[in-house]
């Protein structure tokens, strides 16, 4: 019986795991368990503790490989795991994976699709609540969103969150105080979108009449809240299964397998519509003034 590891850095104010990663873990186990491989999951408070876990696992031989997520520029974790000789599979953007074993996601295209989705519905002033700006995939999404906004002649503003519900609430309060106020916001995960929905409700901003909300990740919560929240839907179970395949290739065949995650699709629900808070001509005048 072999073992692979997955370390999560706990999000302040967030549940132990987001729904997204619960599904990832389910997919992983669906592939690993039949192959006689156990999955060891550990939650830590910060990156320093994460690195300490990797060193402990390597020293004790507890795990044969790990999954590494939330990649940063010049990520020290990659350097240290390489020096330790502890194999890893990246869960990362297509631009980050290089020759490593990886499950690749195209964050730029998904962001372009989100902005284009709002543009087709007549929105002229939009916003994004991102995850931590230090994460490379957050930077990629921000840049792609700005490029698509320029292409479709929209104005876009970015506010930074930390993936927690509270940060989504706080960032939305900040965005709703702007002039012109955005009529559509895309959030980097479902928890922040739910926080944004609460902030809009508390501010008397009707969703979707005054504000459209789109979550990057779909979840049961998005489907049960009122109004239901539109979301980018990934086959997250499949992503977990792909990670499992890459881990088995690494541990059993000593082969660096790089797989492409399927592109997310937008599932439109009650939280998105055409803009009502700001008529198109008023938004155009605001854009002219801002420019």
Backbone torsions as a table, in degrees:
resi	resn	phi	psi	omega
1	UNK	NA	120.3	177.2
2	UNK	-100.2	166.3	-177.7
3	UNK	-137.1	138.8	172.6
4	UNK	-121.3	158.6	-173.2
5	UNK	-122.9	154.4	177.6
6	UNK	-143.2	118.1	-179.5
7	UNK	-106.4	131.6	176.5
8	UNK	-112.3	133.0	171.1
9	UNK	-88.4	121.1	-175.3
10	UNK	-62.2	136.1	176.6
11	UNK	-89.6	129.5	178.2
12	UNK	-63.9	126.8	176.7
13	UNK	79.4	4.6	-179.6
14	UNK	-110.0	158.3	173.3
15	UNK	-59.1	167.1	-176.2
16	UNK	-53.9	-45.8	174.4
17	UNK	-132.4	144.6	170.2
18	UNK	-71.6	159.1	178.2
19	UNK	-56.7	-36.2	-179.6
20	UNK	-55.5	-48.6	-175.8
21	UNK	-79.0	-23.2	170.6
22	UNK	-60.7	-42.3	178.7
23	UNK	-69.5	-37.3	175.6
24	UNK	-57.3	-47.0	-179.1
25	UNK	-63.8	-38.9	177.9
26	UNK	-61.8	-44.1	178.3
27	UNK	-65.1	-40.8	177.0
28	UNK	-57.3	-49.6	-176.7
29	UNK	-66.4	-30.8	179.1
30	UNK	-62.2	-29.1	179.1
31	UNK	-94.6	-41.0	-172.9
32	UNK	-73.0	-44.4	-174.2
33	UNK	-60.4	-47.7	177.9
34	UNK	-61.5	-24.2	179.6
35	UNK	-88.0	5.1	178.5
36	UNK	77.1	26.5	-179.4
37	UNK	-117.5	129.4	178.1
38	UNK	-90.4	152.5	176.8
39	UNK	-111.6	120.1	177.8
40	UNK	-103.2	118.6	-178.2
41	UNK	-111.8	133.0	178.3
42	UNK	-135.3	138.3	178.5
43	UNK	-106.9	134.6	-178.7
44	UNK	-129.5	172.7	-176.3
45	UNK	-90.6	-28.1	-175.8
46	UNK	-158.4	177.8	-176.8
47	UNK	-65.6	-34.4	178.5
48	UNK	-60.3	-43.4	177.5
49	UNK	-67.7	-36.3	177.4
50	UNK	-59.1	-47.2	179.3
51	UNK	-63.3	-37.3	178.4
52	UNK	-62.7	-37.8	177.7
53	UNK	-63.4	-44.2	179.6
54	UNK	-61.1	-42.6	179.1
55	UNK	-63.3	-40.7	178.5
56	UNK	-64.9	-46.0	-179.7
57	UNK	-60.9	-40.7	-179.8
58	UNK	-67.5	-44.8	-177.5
59	UNK	-63.3	-40.8	-176.8
60	UNK	-88.1	-12.4	-178.4
61	UNK	70.7	24.6	-176.7
62	UNK	-66.0	-40.8	-177.4
63	UNK	-123.3	156.5	179.0
64	UNK	-99.3	-20.6	-179.9
65	UNK	-163.7	162.1	-179.5
66	UNK	-135.4	162.1	170.9
67	UNK	-98.7	135.7	-179.8
68	UNK	-120.4	124.0	-177.9
69	UNK	-125.7	175.6	177.5
70	UNK	53.5	60.0	-175.0
71	UNK	-75.0	139.2	178.5
72	UNK	-111.6	166.9	174.2
73	UNK	-58.9	134.5	178.2
74	UNK	47.6	53.3	-171.7
75	UNK	-65.8	117.6	-177.4
76	UNK	-65.8	-24.8	179.8
77	UNK	-63.6	-39.0	178.1
78	UNK	-63.0	-44.7	179.7
79	UNK	-61.4	-44.6	-175.8
80	UNK	-70.6	-40.0	177.9
81	UNK	-64.5	-37.8	177.7
82	UNK	-63.7	-43.7	178.6
83	UNK	-64.6	-37.6	178.9
84	UNK	-69.6	-26.7	-173.7
85	UNK	80.9	22.9	177.2
86	UNK	-93.4	111.4	-176.9
87	UNK	-61.9	150.4	-179.6
88	UNK	-146.1	156.1	172.8
89	UNK	-117.4	127.7	179.0
90	UNK	-84.2	136.2	165.6
91	UNK	-105.8	99.6	-163.5
92	UNK	-154.0	174.5	176.9
93	UNK	-73.1	157.4	-179.2
94	UNK	-59.1	-26.0	-177.8
95	UNK	-81.8	-8.2	-171.5
96	UNK	-105.6	-13.3	-162.9
97	UNK	-85.1	-27.6	178.4
98	UNK	54.4	-130.9	-179.8
99	UNK	-96.4	6.7	-177.6
100	UNK	-75.7	157.4	167.1
101	UNK	-62.5	134.3	-171.4
102	UNK	-162.9	157.1	161.9
103	UNK	-112.4	114.9	-171.8
104	UNK	-98.0	138.9	174.5
105	UNK	-123.6	143.7	179.4
106	UNK	-97.1	85.1	-178.0
107	UNK	-66.6	-36.1	-177.5
108	UNK	-62.8	-45.4	-178.5
109	UNK	-65.9	-40.2	178.4
110	UNK	-63.2	-37.1	178.2
111	UNK	-69.1	-41.6	177.0
112	UNK	-60.8	-41.3	178.8
113	UNK	-61.6	-38.3	-178.7
114	UNK	-66.7	-46.0	179.2
115	UNK	-65.7	-41.5	178.7
116	UNK	-63.5	-34.9	176.9
117	UNK	-58.7	-45.4	177.7
118	UNK	-68.3	-40.4	-178.8
119	UNK	-60.9	-41.3	-179.4
120	UNK	-64.5	-23.6	-179.5
121	UNK	-94.9	8.4	172.2
122	UNK	92.4	5.5	178.5
123	UNK	-71.8	142.7	-179.4
124	UNK	-119.9	-24.2	179.6
125	UNK	-125.3	111.2	-174.9
126	UNK	-126.4	170.0	-179.7
127	UNK	-146.7	166.4	177.2
128	UNK	-137.6	135.2	171.1
129	UNK	-104.3	110.8	-173.2
130	UNK	-91.7	167.5	165.2
131	UNK	-78.1	-172.0	-179.3
132	UNK	-53.2	131.1	-176.0
133	UNK	-67.2	-15.4	179.2
134	UNK	-73.9	-16.5	-179.1
135	UNK	-81.1	134.6	-176.0
136	UNK	-62.2	-40.2	-178.6
137	UNK	-66.7	-28.5	173.7
138	UNK	-66.1	-42.5	178.6
139	UNK	-63.2	-41.2	179.7
140	UNK	-63.8	-44.0	179.1
141	UNK	-63.5	-42.1	-179.9
142	UNK	-60.9	-48.0	-179.1
143	UNK	-63.9	-43.2	179.7
144	UNK	-65.3	-38.0	178.0
145	UNK	-63.7	-41.4	178.9
146	UNK	-66.8	-39.8	178.8
147	UNK	-64.1	-43.4	-179.6
148	UNK	-69.8	-35.8	176.6
149	UNK	-62.8	-41.3	177.7
150	UNK	-64.5	-40.4	-178.8
151	UNK	-65.6	-37.2	-177.4
152	UNK	-98.1	7.7	176.8
153	UNK	60.2	45.2	174.0
154	UNK	-107.1	160.1	169.4
155	UNK	-101.1	131.4	-179.7
156	UNK	-129.7	137.8	177.1
157	UNK	-122.4	142.0	-179.6
158	UNK	-115.8	129.9	172.3
159	UNK	-118.1	140.0	-174.6
160	UNK	-92.6	135.1	173.2
161	UNK	-122.4	-171.6	179.5
162	UNK	-129.4	20.1	179.0
163	UNK	82.1	-4.9	179.5
164	UNK	-87.6	158.7	177.7
165	UNK	-59.8	-42.2	-178.5
166	UNK	-63.2	-39.5	-179.9
167	UNK	-67.4	-33.4	174.8
168	UNK	-65.3	-39.7	176.9
169	UNK	-62.4	-50.8	-176.5
170	UNK	-63.4	-43.5	-179.3
171	UNK	-65.0	-36.4	179.6
172	UNK	-68.3	-40.6	174.2
173	UNK	-55.7	-44.0	179.7
174	UNK	-62.6	-44.3	-177.3
175	UNK	-70.1	-36.7	-178.9
176	UNK	-71.3	-14.6	177.5
177	UNK	-86.0	-5.2	-177.7
178	UNK	-76.2	156.6	171.0
179	UNK	-127.8	117.5	-1.6
180	UNK	-72.8	150.6	180.0
181	UNK	-80.1	137.2	177.7
182	UNK	-64.6	144.9	176.7
183	UNK	-102.0	-0.9	177.9
184	UNK	-153.3	139.6	178.6
185	UNK	-134.6	133.5	171.0
186	UNK	-107.1	133.6	-176.7
187	UNK	-110.7	145.0	-175.3
188	UNK	-73.4	-8.9	169.5
189	UNK	-157.1	176.5	-175.5
190	UNK	-71.7	-36.6	-178.2
191	UNK	-62.8	-43.4	179.1
192	UNK	-67.6	-35.1	177.3
193	UNK	-64.0	-39.6	178.2
194	UNK	-67.0	-37.7	174.2
195	UNK	-64.3	-38.6	177.3
196	UNK	-64.5	-39.2	177.5
197	UNK	-62.3	-41.7	178.2
198	UNK	-64.8	-41.7	179.6
199	UNK	-63.3	-42.5	179.0
200	UNK	-63.0	-43.3	179.8
201	UNK	-61.6	-45.0	179.8
202	UNK	-63.8	-30.7	-178.9
203	UNK	-86.7	-0.6	-178.9
204	UNK	75.9	20.4	178.4
205	UNK	-95.4	115.2	-174.2
206	UNK	-76.0	134.8	174.9
207	UNK	-111.4	121.0	10.8
208	UNK	-101.4	5.0	-172.8
209	UNK	-60.4	-41.5	-179.4
210	UNK	-102.5	-24.1	-176.0
211	UNK	-149.3	128.1	173.0
212	UNK	-94.9	140.3	-178.5
213	UNK	-125.2	131.1	178.4
214	UNK	-129.8	126.6	178.7
215	UNK	-96.1	140.8	178.8
216	UNK	-66.6	-40.3	-179.1
217	UNK	-112.4	137.2	176.2
218	UNK	-84.2	155.9	178.1
219	UNK	-161.7	168.6	176.3
220	UNK	-60.3	-37.2	179.6
221	UNK	-60.2	-40.3	177.9
222	UNK	-62.0	-30.9	-176.7
223	UNK	-85.0	-19.5	-175.5
224	UNK	-103.1	-23.9	-178.2
225	UNK	-68.1	158.6	177.7
226	UNK	-116.5	121.5	-6.5
227	UNK	-71.2	156.1	176.2
228	UNK	-62.7	146.7	-170.8
229	UNK	-102.6	126.5	173.5
230	UNK	-63.9	147.5	-173.8
231	UNK	-154.3	155.3	168.2
232	UNK	-80.9	117.1	-174.9
233	UNK	-99.0	120.2	174.5
234	UNK	-103.2	154.8	167.2
235	UNK	-85.3	82.1	-171.7
236	UNK	-69.5	-35.5	175.5
237	UNK	-57.5	-43.6	178.6
238	UNK	-63.5	-39.3	177.9
239	UNK	-60.0	-42.8	177.2
240	UNK	-62.2	-40.2	178.2
241	UNK	-64.2	-39.4	177.7
242	UNK	-64.6	-40.8	175.2
243	UNK	-59.5	-41.4	177.9
244	UNK	-61.1	-41.5	178.2
245	UNK	-62.4	-42.0	179.7
246	UNK	-66.2	-38.3	178.0
247	UNK	-65.5	-42.1	179.3
248	UNK	-66.0	-39.6	177.6
249	UNK	-61.2	-36.3	-178.1
250	UNK	-73.1	-43.7	-173.8
251	UNK	-85.2	-31.8	-176.5
252	UNK	-95.5	-38.5	-175.8
253	UNK	-108.8	-4.5	-177.3
254	UNK	54.1	44.1	-176.2
255	UNK	-124.0	131.9	179.0
256	UNK	-85.8	99.9	-178.5
257	UNK	-94.5	127.8	178.7
258	UNK	-115.8	120.6	-175.5
259	UNK	-119.1	151.2	179.9
260	UNK	-102.0	123.8	175.4
261	UNK	-71.4	146.9	177.3
262	UNK	-65.5	149.3	-177.4
263	UNK	-73.5	133.8	178.9
264	UNK	-67.3	152.6	177.4
265	UNK	-119.3	148.1	-179.0
266	UNK	-83.7	122.1	174.9
267	UNK	-100.0	111.0	-175.2
268	UNK	-86.6	127.9	178.4
269	UNK	-125.3	-150.3	-170.9
270	UNK	-79.3	-13.2	-172.2
271	UNK	-86.6	-0.1	-179.8
272	UNK	-126.5	141.3	178.2
273	UNK	-163.2	-176.6	173.7
274	UNK	-71.8	156.8	-176.7
275	UNK	-70.2	137.6	175.7
276	UNK	-120.0	-26.5	-175.3
277	UNK	-67.5	-31.8	-177.6
278	UNK	-136.8	110.0	177.0
279	UNK	-57.1	154.0	-175.5
280	UNK	-56.9	-41.4	-177.6
281	UNK	-67.5	-34.3	177.5
282	UNK	-68.5	-40.7	177.2
283	UNK	-63.5	-39.3	178.7
284	UNK	-61.7	-42.5	179.7
285	UNK	-64.3	-39.0	178.6
286	UNK	-64.8	-39.9	178.0
287	UNK	-63.6	-41.5	179.2
288	UNK	-62.4	-41.5	179.8
289	UNK	-65.6	-42.4	-179.7
290	UNK	-66.6	-32.9	-179.1
291	UNK	-78.9	NA	NA
